[in-house]
Amino acid sequence: MPKIIPIKELKDTARISELCHVAEEPIYITKNGYGDMVIMSIDLFEKIQAQQNLIYGIDASEKQIREGKTKDAVSALTALRDKYDL
């Protein structure tokens, strides 16, 4: 279940920092009862970024497959061997 806290609790920065490092998901900040911000630890942010980059790469690969921009393994390895004189 996501952690939701009111903006007035951001005054206790040490506690908020601890919450960010303990939580395994972003913490939602509300203002006047409505969503306002999201905070998280740098480690969690980097993990989410890595997951998004992986998904982007998979999407790009699937697009290349659909467009026929692929090579079979034998021709790809042959081209690498020729390029690098292996």
Backbone as a printed PyTorch tensor [residue, N CA C, xyz], in Angstrom:
tensor([[[  0.8400,  -1.1710,   0.0000],
         [  0.0000,   0.0000,   0.0000],
         [  0.8900,   1.2420,   0.0000]],

        [[  0.5930,   2.2110,  -0.8540],
         [  1.4640,   3.3880,  -0.9180],
         [  1.4140,   4.2190,   0.3570]],

        [[  2.5340,   4.8440,   0.6510],
         [  2.6350,   5.7400,   1.8080],
         [  2.2240,   7.1340,   1.3500]],

        [[  1.2650,   7.7400,   2.0580],
         [  0.7680,   9.0710,   1.7420],
         [  0.8790,   9.9200,   2.9930]],

        [[  1.5240,  11.0860,   2.8550],
         [  1.6770,  11.9770,   4.0070],
         [  1.3330,  13.4190,   3.5960]],

        [[  0.8420,  14.2010,   4.5470],
         [  0.5530,  15.6090,   4.2380],
         [  1.8420,  16.4290,   4.1490]],

        [[  1.7800,  17.4900,   3.3850],
         [  2.9540,  18.3210,   3.1450],
         [  3.5230,  18.9120,   4.4290]],

        [[  2.6950,  19.1550,   5.4200],
         [  3.1920,  19.7480,   6.6700],
         [  4.1970,  18.8360,   7.3740]],

        [[  4.1730,  17.5370,   7.1070],
         [  5.1210,  16.6110,   7.7270],
         [  6.5100,  16.6820,   7.1110]],

        [[  6.6680,  17.4240,   6.0120],
         [  7.9800,  17.5530,   5.3930],
         [  8.9420,  18.3740,   6.2450]],

        [[  8.4300,  19.0320,   7.2780],
         [  9.2950,  19.8180,   8.1620],
         [ 10.2910,  18.9390,   8.9110]],

        [[  9.9020,  17.7020,   9.1830],
         [ 10.7830,  16.7570,   9.8840],
         [ 11.6170,  16.0120,   8.8420]],

        [[ 12.6390,  16.6860,   8.3290],
         [ 13.4080,  16.1460,   7.2100],
         [ 14.1280,  14.8320,   7.5270]],

        [[ 14.6080,  14.6870,   8.7450],
         [ 15.2970,  13.4430,   9.1100],
         [ 14.3330,  12.2560,   9.0420]],

        [[ 13.1200,  12.4490,   9.5430],
         [ 12.1150,  11.3810,   9.4970],
         [ 11.7130,  11.0670,   8.0570]],

        [[ 11.5550,  12.0930,   7.2560],
         [ 11.1690,  11.8930,   5.8550],
         [ 12.2750,  11.1610,   5.1030]],

        [[ 13.5180,  11.5370,   5.3670],
         [ 14.6440,  10.8500,   4.7410],
         [ 14.6390,   9.3700,   5.1050]],

        [[ 14.4150,   9.0770,   6.3750],
         [ 14.3520,   7.6810,   6.8230],
         [ 13.2140,   6.9400,   6.1340]],

        [[ 12.0520,   7.5850,   6.0340],
         [ 10.9100,   6.9740,   5.3350],
         [ 11.2620,   6.6360,   3.8920]],

        [[ 11.9480,   7.5610,   3.2280],
         [ 12.3160,   7.3490,   1.8260],
         [ 13.2620,   6.1640,   1.6720]],

        [[ 14.1610,   5.9950,   2.6130],
         [ 15.1310,   4.9070,   2.5050],
         [ 14.5490,   3.5640,   2.9270]],

        [[ 13.5340,   3.5800,   3.7600],
         [ 12.9000,   2.3370,   4.2040],
         [ 11.8450,   1.8780,   3.1890]],

        [[ 11.1410,   2.8290,   2.6090],
         [ 10.0570,   2.5040,   1.6760],
         [ 10.6230,   1.8870,   0.4070]],

        [[  9.9210,   0.9270,  -0.1210],
         [ 10.3220,   0.2940,  -1.3730],
         [  9.4900,   0.8230,  -2.5360]],

        [[  8.8610,   1.9700,  -2.3110],
         [  8.0680,   2.6240,  -3.3400],
         [  8.0460,   4.1240,  -3.0480]],

        [[  7.6430,   4.9230,  -4.0280],
         [  7.5850,   6.3680,  -3.7970],
         [  6.6070,   6.7310,  -2.6850]],

        [[  6.8460,   7.8830,  -2.0570],
         [  5.9670,   8.4080,  -1.0110],
         [  5.2030,   9.5920,  -1.6040]],

        [[  3.8960,   9.5470,  -1.4820],
         [  3.0390,  10.5860,  -2.0510],
         [  2.7880,  11.6670,  -1.0170]],

        [[  2.9420,  12.9230,  -1.4450],
         [  2.7420,  14.0790,  -0.5750],
         [  1.4570,  14.7740,  -1.0080]],

        [[  0.5940,  15.0490,  -0.0240],
         [ -0.6550,  15.7420,  -0.3310],
         [ -0.6210,  17.1690,   0.1950]],

        [[ -1.3790,  18.0200,  -0.4530],
         [ -1.5210,  19.4180,  -0.0340],
         [ -3.0070,  19.7360,  -0.1000]],

        [[ -3.5560,  20.1270,   1.0410],
         [ -4.9980,  20.3920,   1.1400],
         [ -5.8350,  19.1830,   0.6980]],

        [[ -5.3210,  17.9990,   0.9860],
         [ -6.0580,  16.7800,   0.6890],
         [ -5.9090,  16.2570,  -0.7270]],

        [[ -5.1250,  16.9280,  -1.5540],
         [ -4.9400,  16.5090,  -2.9420],
         [ -3.4830,  16.1520,  -3.2010]],

        [[ -3.2510,  15.2520,  -4.1240],
         [ -1.8930,  14.8820,  -4.4850],
         [ -1.1130,  16.0880,  -4.9690]],

        [[  0.1440,  16.2180,  -4.4910],
         [  0.9510,  17.3790,  -4.8570],
         [  2.3370,  16.9820,  -5.3650]],

        [[  2.9940,  16.0370,  -4.6680],
         [  4.3590,  15.6500,  -5.0220],
         [  4.5720,  14.1710,  -4.7330]],

        [[  5.6870,  13.6880,  -5.2470],
         [  6.1390,  12.3340,  -4.9520],
         [  7.6170,  12.4210,  -4.6030]],

        [[  8.0370,  11.7440,  -3.5240],
         [  9.4480,  11.7190,  -3.1590],
         [  9.8930,  10.2700,  -2.9850]],

        [[ 11.1940,  10.0590,  -3.1740],
         [ 11.7620,   8.7170,  -3.0220],
         [ 13.2650,   8.8320,  -2.8380]],

        [[ 13.8750,   7.7480,  -2.4210],
         [ 15.3300,   7.7310,  -2.2610],
         [ 15.9850,   7.7060,  -3.6450]],

        [[ 17.2250,   8.0960,  -3.6890],
         [ 17.9750,   8.0560,  -4.9510],
         [ 18.1020,   6.6170,  -5.4290]],

        [[ 18.3220,   5.6770,  -4.5130],
         [ 18.4400,   4.2680,  -4.9040],
         [ 17.1780,   3.7950,  -5.6010]],

        [[ 16.0130,   4.1190,  -5.0480],
         [ 14.7530,   3.7220,  -5.6630],
         [ 14.5780,   4.4140,  -7.0060]],

        [[ 14.9160,   5.6960,  -7.0860],
         [ 14.8160,   6.4300,  -8.3490],
         [ 15.6670,   5.7690,  -9.4230]],

        [[ 16.9170,   5.4180,  -9.0860],
         [ 17.8030,   4.7800, -10.0540],
         [ 17.2820,   3.4090, -10.4770]],

        [[ 16.6900,   2.6760,  -9.5480],
         [ 16.1100,   1.3710,  -9.8770],
         [ 14.9470,   1.5400, -10.8660]],

        [[ 14.0970,   2.5180, -10.6130],
         [ 12.9590,   2.7740, -11.5030],
         [ 13.4620,   3.2210, -12.8720]],

        [[ 14.4920,   4.0750, -12.9030],
         [ 15.0570,   4.5250, -14.1730],
         [ 15.6200,   3.3420, -14.9610]],

        [[ 16.3130,   2.4360, -14.2810],
         [ 16.8750,   1.2640, -14.9520],
         [ 15.7650,   0.3980, -15.5400]],

        [[ 14.6760,   0.2280, -14.7990],
         [ 13.5410,  -0.5530, -15.3130],
         [ 12.9270,   0.1200, -16.5330]],

        [[ 12.7910,   1.4370, -16.4960],
         [ 12.2310,   2.1630, -17.6300],
         [ 13.1430,   2.0660, -18.8500]],

        [[ 14.4490,   2.1470, -18.6410],
         [ 15.3920,   2.0080, -19.7500],
         [ 15.3170,   0.6200, -20.3660]],

        [[ 15.1610,  -0.4010, -19.5400],
         [ 15.0260,  -1.7650, -20.0360],
         [ 13.7600,  -1.8950, -20.8770]],

        [[ 12.6610,  -1.3660, -20.3800],
         [ 11.3960,  -1.4240, -21.1210],
         [ 11.5250,  -0.6710, -22.4450]],

        [[ 12.1780,   0.4930, -22.4190],
         [ 12.3790,   1.2610, -23.6450],
         [ 13.1860,   0.4440, -24.6560]],

        [[ 14.2350,  -0.2020, -24.1960],
         [ 15.0590,  -1.0280, -25.0770],
         [ 14.2830,  -2.1850, -25.6760]],

        [[ 13.4570,  -2.8240, -24.8670],
         [ 12.6290,  -3.9340, -25.3640],
         [ 11.6380,  -3.4220, -26.4030]],

        [[ 11.0030,  -2.2810, -26.1250],
         [ 10.0650,  -1.6940, -27.0830],
         [ 10.7610,  -1.3710, -28.4030]],

        [[ 11.9550,  -0.7880, -28.3330],
         [ 12.7010,  -0.4490, -29.5420],
         [ 13.0610,  -1.7110, -30.3220]],

        [[ 13.4520,  -2.7600, -29.6140],
         [ 13.7940,  -4.0290, -30.2650],
         [ 12.5810,  -4.6510, -30.9480]],

        [[ 11.4380,  -4.6140, -30.2670],
         [ 10.2270,  -5.1670, -30.8530],
         [  9.8180,  -4.3870, -32.0980]],

        [[ 10.0210,  -3.0750, -32.0750],
         [  9.7190,  -2.2540, -33.2530],
         [ 10.6330,  -2.6450, -34.4100]],

        [[ 11.9140,  -2.8430, -34.1400],
         [ 12.8500,  -3.2550, -35.1830],
         [ 12.4610,  -4.6130, -35.7640]],

        [[ 12.0070,  -5.5140, -34.9220],
         [ 11.5590,  -6.8270, -35.4040],
         [ 10.3570,  -6.6690, -36.3160]],

        [[  9.3720,  -5.8650, -35.8960],
         [  8.1790,  -5.6390, -36.7180],
         [  8.5310,  -5.0150, -38.0690]],

        [[  9.5260,  -4.1400, -38.0710],
         [  9.9250,  -3.4590, -39.3020],
         [ 10.9060,  -4.2720, -40.1330]],

        [[ 11.2660,  -5.4600, -39.6620],
         [ 12.1800,  -6.3240, -40.4080],
         [ 13.6230,  -5.8540, -40.3850]],

        [[ 13.9950,  -5.0690, -39.4120],
         [ 15.3600,  -4.5480, -39.3010],
         [ 16.1980,  -5.4560, -38.4110]],

        [[ 16.2390,  -6.7260, -38.7420],
         [ 16.9970,  -7.6840, -37.9400],
         [ 17.9050,  -8.5100, -38.8380]],

        [[ 18.8770,  -9.1720, -38.2530],
         [ 19.7570, -10.1050, -38.9440],
         [ 19.7300, -11.4160, -38.1780]],

        [[ 19.9500, -12.4850, -38.8840],
         [ 20.0660, -13.7500, -38.1620],
         [ 21.4430, -13.7870, -37.4960]],

        [[ 21.6000, -14.6540, -36.5200],
         [ 22.8220, -14.7010, -35.7120],
         [ 24.0610, -15.0000, -36.5540]],

        [[ 23.9430, -15.8870, -37.5190],
         [ 25.1070, -16.2700, -38.3300],
         [ 25.6290, -15.0740, -39.1140]],

        [[ 24.7330, -14.3380, -39.7810],
         [ 25.2030, -13.2010, -40.5750],
         [ 25.7070, -12.0680, -39.6670]],

        [[ 25.0960, -11.8780, -38.5040],
         [ 25.5490, -10.8450, -37.5830],
         [ 26.9510, -11.1700, -37.0640]],

        [[ 27.1870, -12.4170, -36.6790],
         [ 28.5130, -12.8070, -36.1860],
         [ 29.5540, -12.7640, -37.2970]],

        [[ 29.1760, -13.1390, -38.5070],
         [ 30.0940, -13.0640, -39.6430],
         [ 30.4960, -11.6190, -39.9080]],

        [[ 29.5360, -10.7020, -39.8420],
         [ 29.8440,  -9.2880, -40.0610],
         [ 30.7860,  -8.7620, -38.9760]],

        [[ 30.5840,  -9.1640, -37.7260],
         [ 31.4910,  -8.7500, -36.6430],
         [ 32.8990,  -9.3130, -36.8320]],

        [[ 32.9820, -10.5760, -37.2310],
         [ 34.3050, -11.1900, -37.4640],
         [ 35.0330, -10.4660, -38.5890]],

        [[ 34.3160, -10.1570, -39.6620],
         [ 34.9320,  -9.4390, -40.7810],
         [ 35.3680,  -8.0410, -40.3560]],

        [[ 34.5300,  -7.3590, -39.6150],
         [ 34.8190,  -5.9810, -39.2000],
         [ 36.0540,  -5.9020, -38.3200]],

        [[ 36.2090,  -6.8780, -37.4200],
         [ 37.3080,  -6.8410, -36.4490],
         [ 38.4150,  -7.8550, -36.7610]],

        [[ 38.4100,  -8.4030, -37.9520],
         [ 39.4370,  -9.3750, -38.3740],
         [ 39.6370, -10.4840, -37.3660]],

        [[ 38.5520, -11.1140, -36.9720],
         [ 38.6260, -12.2190, -35.9990],
         [ 38.6190, -13.5550, -36.6950]]])
